[in-house]
Amino acid sequence: MNRFVITELEGRTVTAGYENGRLMALIPEENDGEGKIGEIFVGRVQNVLKNINAAFVEYLPGKIGYLSFREAHGRPMRNGACFPVQIAKEAVKTKDPVLTCELSFPGRYCVVTVGDGEIGVSHRIRSDAERNRLKEIAGTLLDGEYGAIIRTAAEAVPEEELTEELRNLRMVAEETVRKAGMRTPFTRLREGDPEYIRQLRDTASFLEEVVTDLPEVRDRITEHFRQEAPDELGKLRFYDDPMIPLVKLRGLEKELDGALRSLVWMKSGANLVIERTEALTVIDVNTGKFITGKKMRDAVRKINLEAAEEAARQMSLRNLTGMILIDFINMKEKEDTEEVLSCLRNAVQKDHVRTVVVDMTALGLVEVTRQKQRRPIAEVFRRAKCAVAPQE
């Protein structure tokens, strides 16, 4: 995504992300009191379940999170033990938030981690020489005591600039860990950033423009840019036309309404039907009209290619996560199937949430997995609508 619009939609601050003029994501801010992704607390172990290799940790009074042994990174897994934990994934339906002891501290060019000394580089940086340069810079400064994830935005950045950010993030990490040993359970050690700040960091390499009509958001983004990316300040624009609200100008109410419906029409006249269940999401591709004759193969191929692009957009827009099955129109030729799978894989690479196209099953269903981080927008906005529905 290269452009963002941040405004209020149905009582929530929402970040709308665009790629080449098309809406790709609607990301609402969550204000449910359960903590935000990235927030760090002093947690206390409430219950250890060795049969599932996990513990339930209370991080706020009455708020419980799920911590797998794999994410404990050597912390004591016994009832009453206290240590810092970070929210990695929000609560979804009946599932508790997912916690981790691998604390992360994000910056413009990298993320410094506590609990894992590994240094990783964005897969979008292809040059081996550049990858090695970045790893060497981070490794020298962090000494194996801290880890780091080097972002795409770090490519070709001068060593002194990257070193300065790494040093500052390490200092923040050290101070957070130090405070954790002196604070009581449920202390919030670090505030989580708003979703729009997280999106700006994640897309820093591609950002072209940010527009908002909310003064507090403008001020927060201005502060963020001044601290991390002063050269980006010119990309922030404040919208203040009293005649047409920004949400109306961008048609976001209509976009949200469409994203909550199961039927999605495509330009060809074909459509997608998207159905969410407790276990998975199914995306069914339909021609929308009867196709026969010699041109049938080409028509089906074109519809499936269009559907692959649109399915990838809808997964991002609706924040569909977990297991997703796409039922494309049957194709007899293997080369057509491979072309559609390749198109889908290329389309999901634009998604900043980890998305994997697994393969096509024997029944012709394409398996996709998309990492769970936030609630699907259908869950967020339907719940919000129920909360304000008038009494009968």
Summary of the structure (lengths in Angstrom):
residues: 392
radius of gyration: 22.7
end to end distance: 42.5
largest distance: 75.4
contacts: 1195
relative contact order: 0.12
helix: 35%
strand: 30%
